[in-house]
C-alpha cells in the first residue's frame, strides 16, 4: 500500500470515496450523515496544499493507481487532530484506515492523535478503541476540541451520541513505519 499526499487532480476521487463511505450510515438510521456533502474541492485543496491530506493506494508503481481511502488532519492544541478518515467500503477491513491514521501520527510530529466520532457506529468509536484510542472525559477536552464539538453540535451531529478520543504516540500497536 502506498500512502502519500494526493495530487490535485485526485481530489475529486476523495469526494467519491466519502460519498461511498457514507452510505452504510443509512442502514443505521443515520440518513442525514449518509446524505452529508463531502468536503468541498476548496477545502480538500487547502488540506492538500498544506500537506495534511493523505490518500491510500493499493496499486503498485508510480502513484499506486486510484485512491481507495483518505485522511485529513490538522493541528489542534498541540496535537494531530483527524478531521476525516474514510475508506471506500469495497476496501474495508484491509487495514487501510489504520495505516492512514498511523501515517498521520508520523506526519503530525508523533504527538497524540485526537478525533471526534459516533459512539454507537461499529466502524467509529469501537474501531478506534481497538486501535489504541480512548474516550476523553469532558474534563480532558482541550479548548480546540471543545470548539470542534460545539461546531458539530451546531451541525446537528449530536442527534447521535458522539465522543472525543485520543491516542498517545507510544501506543504499542503503532508501527511507526512509513507506508
N, C-alpha and C positions, 0 to 999 in steps of 0.2 A: 504494500500500500504506500502511496505517495501522499504526503500532506504538505501543502505549500499555500502561499498567498495566491489566490486565483487571479488570472488575467482579467482585465476589464471586460473583455468580450465573453467571459464565462459567467458574469454576474446574473444574467437572465436565467441561467440554469439553476442558480441558487434559489431564485424565486419559485421555480418549478418544484424543486425539492421541498421547499417549505409548504407549498400547496398540497403535495402528495403526503407529506408527513402530518399535516393537519387532519386529513380525512379520518384516521382512526378515532379521533376525538368525537366524531359524530355518533359512533356506536356507544359512547359513554354518556349520551345525552348532553354533549357539550358542542352543539352545532355552532354556537357563536364563536367558539375557538376554531373550529374547522373552517368557518367562513371568514375568519380574520385575514385581512390582506397581508401578504408577506412584506418584509422590509422594502421600502421604496428603492428604485435604482439609485437615487441620490444618496440615500443612507448607506447602501451597500458600497457605493463608490467611496464614500467618506471612510468607512472601515477599511476598505481595500487599500486606499492610498496611505492610510496610517499604519499599514502592516498588521492590522488587528482583525482581519478576515482570514480564515483558514478554510481550505477545501480539501476533501479526501478524494483520492482517485484510486481505483482498483487496478487499472491497466498498467502495463509496463511501457517503457520508452519515454521520450520527452513529453512532459505534461501528463502522462498517465491516462489519457482519454478524457471522458466527461466526468465532472464531479458527481459523487454519489452521496456526499454529506458535506456539511459546512458548520462553522462555528464563528461567532462574532464575540469579541471580548473588548473590555475597556478597563482602564484603571479606575478603581473606586476605593477611596480611603486607604491607599497604600497596598491594595490587594488587586488581584486579577479577577474581575467580575465577568462571568459568562453571561452575555446578553442573550444569546440564542445559540442553541445547538440542535441541528436537525439532520436526520439520516433518511434517505429515501426508504420507504417501507419494504421495497424489493430487496434491500441490502441490510435489513435489520438483523440483529443477533450475530454479527460478524466482528464485533469489537471496534467498529468504526467510530462510534460516539466516544468511547473511552480513549481511543487513540487521539482524537481531536482534542479532548479535554487534557490529556497528558501533554500534548504539544503546546496547548495554551498555557499550561503551567510553566513550561520551559521558556516559551517566548515572553511570558509576562514577568520573568525575572525570578522564577522559583519561589514566589511568595504564595501565601494562602490564596486559594480559589474561593469565590463566592458565586452563588446563583440564587434565583428565586424560582419556585416551581409549585406545581399542584401536588398536594399530599396523597390524594386517592387515585392517581393515574399510575398504573403499574410501571410504565416506562418513564416516569418522572421521579418523584421523591424516593420510592422504593428502589429504583435502579441506582440513583445517585448514592443512596446509603450503601449499596453493595460495592460501590467503587470508592468508598472512603469518605463520603460527605456525611456531616452530622447536622441535624436541625439546630438552628441558633435560637435560643430563647430570646424574647423581646429585650431583655437586659443586655444582650450581647450585640444587638443591632447597632451598627455604626451610623453616623448621620447620613452617609450616602445610601446605605441600604434602607434606612427609614424613608428617604426620599423616593427611592425606587418602588418600595412597597406602596407608598401613598399614590404614586403615579399609576401603578397597576390597579389600585382600588378605584381611582377616578375613571379608569377604562372599563370597570365592571368585572374585572377578573376575580375579585373576591366573592363572586357568587358561588365559587367552589373553593374549598379550603386550600390555602397557599402557605408556604413557609419560605424562609431564607435558610440556605445551607452553606456550610463551609468545609473545605478540605485543606488540611495542613500540608505544607511542602514535604514533610518527612513521612507521609503516609506510605506504609510498607508495600502496597501494591503498585506504587508508581514506579515505572521502569526508569524514567529519566533519560531514555534514549530517544533521539530524534528519528521520527518516521520518515 
